[in-house]
């Protein structure tokens, strides 16, 4: 029932008003114009644009004329988000193609791209995409130690040495825990004193 | 919206973009989600007031370095508990997030699907170092099915609980064992042996975060009765069963419930009498009722039944388990025992996907059947018939008495697994295609094999919930 989504990048300056909506009545064929922060414009089916709750609310509030400006979403990120909508909106939750797309989507994404997608998904209020990107980042940092995580996010350590010692003491048993991997090798986070019986 | 317009006007006049962001963030920081959106609506207005075509690089810089708490909440809620406990020392913001009660509920929603068992704790008896060289103690490990990995718990012998036990003189031995679990919390029983006496304490503990709370023992209502069993049920309530034998074939039971809100024990319904004892080790919670295995007499002799006590309506129901032999001594006419009954050995009951199930296995072979029952107590339907006799992985193992099975149900039938624990090894069988593989959880094999093997398996969720 939904027509093929056509995301068309339109150069700035070209008259776009003629293309935008009044002709067709059904929401599946109506196209919404989304404008990234650099001014690049994307023409997206309304059905797919409704993948974002924020845009969906704007459409319902009557904001269909002209372009919807998205001042903190850049063009490459926006094109990725639109691609995500194409594969996910209107399909069931456990669709196999959708899951294949998800896996490919996050596999080659670098961390900065993932951050951008997370920020965009948070702004556009698109929960499935947000969950997907957050899970990918979580998988990346899961086995890191504290220093590596700080470097990854650019976080500065704001604990005083005493406070940090207090936190480590509280979680002392965890920092001593060993993880036994499949082939019997032991990895320990710190040289703990666990003696296996 | 009015506020944002005012700020926009002021912003143009006096402040740069970055200062506007920071001011707004500070002002609106107590409205978490609104803050995020408000900070982006403001530059939108400025954008249109000023030059539409200007490349707003300043905007970008402000966005990227903004301390985006929302995003950290989302990312952290997908991490497993081991990583979270480690990351508490990254920075103060992360420590606050991880300890926040709202975060705990989000984390629970993301990780704990009620229909699926993420892993189980197994406790085995090992040598303790504390009291004397030959005293034994339970050590626990957590096996995660999803990652197929053995994770050692932060406190394998639960010394945290031992420190909480009130001081008693002349303690000879102290053992901590897990009774049951629900929702990521485990009910532990501490037995303290001293001077010929035995003291019992019960604690509700999260084995991952080691947050614990003591559950007081209920008062006994009858003379010479004993508290036989404690169960943990949803919403952090505990059920205790008090039993007194009032005659040859008369056993009186009283069920009490303890709730965390009132911190008190209250009696459920009235005491009931049964001819045969309830078997405490074969019990589970299902359909708002506590279910146990027991016996009952019928026209065909003594049969095994599931006794179900509903804790809300205080009703009792009975479901007959078909073709099951009872303990040999109760069966008087064993020559006439049906052949099916002679072949099968009952194993355990439990709850999964909203149904009550029971597992039975053949006495001498790796053949298992899993049945499930519906909420209308109408009867059993067979779910799986597992025949692993010709499986090459299991060929070297003889199914003797110390072999345990545990059915781990997944979200759908495809994910169902069967855990087979012999004294020395664990195997997992994929019930969808009946393939078996050895679980990669290997403890320091040599030491473990020398000990007497007795262990408890407990399916457990990993949560951050505190009792």
Contacts between the chains, C-beta under 8 A, distances in Angstrom:
chain1	res1	chain2	res2	distance
A	12	B	53	8.0
A	37	B	56	6.5
A	37	B	59	7.0
A	37	B	60	7.8
A	38	B	55	6.6
A	39	B	52	7.9
A	39	B	53	6.6
A	54	B	37	8.0
A	69	B	44	6.4
A	69	B	47	7.4
A	71	B	40	6.4
A	71	B	43	5.8
A	71	B	44	5.3
A	71	B	47	5.9
A	71	B	56	7.4
A	71	B	59	6.8
A	72	B	40	5.5
A	72	B	43	7.9
A	72	B	59	6.9
A	72	B	63	5.5
A	74	B	60	8.0
A	115	B	71	7.9
A	118	B	71	5.5
A	118	B	74	7.2
A	118	B	75	7.6
A	119	B	63	6.9
A	119	B	68	7.2
A	119	B	71	6.9
A	122	B	36	6.8
A	122	B	68	8.0
A	122	B	70	6.0
A	122	B	71	6.4
A	122	B	74	7.5
A	123	B	36	7.3
A	123	B	37	7.5
A	123	B	40	6.3
A	130	B	74	6.3
A	131	B	74	7.8
A	131	B	78	7.9
A	134	B	71	7.8
A	134	B	74	4.5
A	134	B	75	4.9
A	134	B	77	7.7
A	134	B	78	5.5
A	135	B	78	4.9
A	137	B	75	5.1
A	138	B	75	5.5
A	138	B	76	7.6
A	138	B	78	3.7
A	138	B	79	5.0
A	141	B	75	7.7
A	141	B	79	7.4
A	141	B	83	7.4
A	142	B	79	6.0
A	142	B	80	6.7
A	142	B	83	5.0
A	143	B	83	7.4
A	145	B	86	7.2
A	146	B	86	6.5
A	146	B	87	6.7
A	146	B	89	5.6
A	146	B	90	5.5
A	149	B	87	6.1
A	149	B	90	5.5
A	150	B	90	5.9
A	150	B	91	7.4
A	155	B	90	6.2
A	155	B	91	5.1
A	155	B	94	7.8
A	156	B	91	7.1
A	157	B	90	7.5
A	157	B	91	6.1
A	158	B	91	5.4
A	158	B	92	5.3
A	159	B	89	7.0
A	159	B	91	7.1
A	159	B	92	6.5
A	163	B	92	8.0
A	164	B	89	5.9
A	167	B	88	5.7
A	167	B	89	4.5
A	167	B	95	6.5
A	168	B	89	5.9
A	170	B	88	7.8
A	171	B	85	5.1
A	171	B	86	7.2
A	171	B	88	6.0
A	171	B	89	7.4
A	171	B	154	8.0
A	173	B	154	3.5
A	173	B	155	5.1
A	173	B	160	7.9
A	173	B	210	6.8
A	174	B	82	6.9
A	174	B	85	4.3
A	174	B	86	6.4
A	174	B	154	4.8
A	175	B	86	7.0
A	176	B	154	7.5
A	177	B	82	7.2
A	177	B	151	7.6
A	177	B	152	5.2
A	177	B	153	7.1
A	177	B	154	5.3
A	178	B	152	5.2
A	179	B	82	7.6
A	179	B	149	7.1
A	179	B	150	8.0
A	179	B	151	6.0
A	179	B	152	7.0
A	180	B	149	7.5
A	180	B	150	4.9
A	180	B	151	7.9
A	180	B	152	6.9
A	180	B	441	7.2
A	180	B	442	7.1
A	180	B	443	7.3
A	181	B	149	6.8
A	181	B	440	7.9
A	182	B	148	7.2
A	182	B	149	7.1
A	182	B	440	3.8
A	183	B	440	7.9
A	184	B	442	5.7
A	189	B	86	6.9
A	194	B	152	7.3
A	194	B	156	7.8
A	195	B	129	7.9
A	196	B	443	6.9
A	196	B	444	5.0
A	196	B	447	6.7
A	197	B	126	3.6
A	197	B	127	5.2
A	197	B	128	7.7
A	197	B	137	7.9
A	197	B	139	6.0
A	197	B	447	6.5
A	197	B	451	7.9
